[in-house]
Amino acid sequence: MREMAINELHAKRHGWLKNGNPTGDPSTAPRCGARTRKGTPCKGPALHNGRCRMHGGASTGPRTKRGLARSRRANWKQGRYSGKARLEAKLCFTSCCASAGNSAAILRHRSCEIWAPTQPPTTAQEDTAKQLGLPLDSVKVNVTLTGGAFGRRLFVDYVHEAVEISKAIGKPVQVVWTRSDDTCFGFFQPPSIVRITGALGKDGKPLLWMQRSVGCGLSMFGFPDEKELANPRHYFNDGSPWGSFDNPYNFPNLKADFVRRNSPVPSGPWRAVEYPAQVFARESFLDEMAHAGGRDPLDLRLELLHPGDILKVGDARIDRGRLIAVLKLVADKSNWHQPPASVPGRDCGRGLACNVYSDDCFIAQVAEVSVGRTIGDIRVHRVVCAIDAGA
């Protein structure tokens, strides 16, 4: 009773009871609700921040670095173990190239000509000149269509083979790796395991997001040395892993962890480098949260991107307004708010995802799919894309 009286006196001094209750009656004032040692909710009158004096109602908040760190830990714990629902999922991801290595070469007298789908033609030219002992201007590289092996074409090992064989037999040579060659001796997308934990508040709104990623670096370019790894902010400064580090959504409590586990399997920067695994996991789990909270996946994303400001994280500057714009555009072009077209004998649905690539490329997609009555019978009927590719 003495504690209640002190709380009510303090509340009156702050004007909360008078302003919050037209009658000014302490018995009808908002209550603190904090958990007491007995496990019951506190019935003391709440002050301006929703807590009574004994539970931090008079606090102005932490100001020191140590206090701010403690506050973040407390908020994280509160978000993780309270709320309406808690969800968790683990996703594993890896992939190989969509097309295998291939190149053609012909050696003439003191010259060489190459045809190759390569991203760095100057590297192919310089390596071949060194390999054959020729002047740089004696090597000509014709760049063909790159195909579906973006990232893999940053290396030109398949060019070296065509040049070497052409030199040995003295004839034009075309080398095409088989799928088994590529699988045994090529490079792979870095394997990733992504574990996401999320929580919804009592109002059904997202309260917490924790994304922990386990993966390896790109062996194509060499792993970080011990000196680099001695810096605890090495991966933060590098912005890794992409798609988790630069999560564009406004969660009240958000945490992104990365655990390095280098693999002996050669790895390279396939198709958007680190984004595929992280964004696939992130966008899929966000749909799970929308479903658990009874929300439309589009509306939930737009709410989490509000008010469309600039998100600053590390060196990244993400314009959430541009991401909102592509989401609204793809929703309009795909007739998102209309029921999906039906297909006899199949269950039809739509999926939505969006991402920002390297601060300045914004994309949103809607996929229209159907599922048949047998296992594995999945068809993609249409994918609608909205892209803001930058200035």
Secondary structure by P-SEA (a helix, b strand, c coil): caaaaaaaaaaaaaaaaaaaccccccccccccccccccccccccccccccccccccccccccccaaaaaaaaaaaaaaaaccccccccccccccccccccccccccccccbbbbbcccccaaaaaaaaaaaaccccccbbbbbcccccccccccccaaaaaaaaaaaacccbbbbbbcaaaaaaccccccbbbbbbbbbbcccccccbbbbbbbbcccccccccccccccccccccccccccccccccccccbbbbbbbbbbbccccccccccccaaaaaaaaaaaaaaaaaacccaaaaaaaaaccccccccccccccaaaaaaaaaaaaaaaccccccccccccccccccccccccccbbbbbbbbbccccccccccccbbbbbbcccc
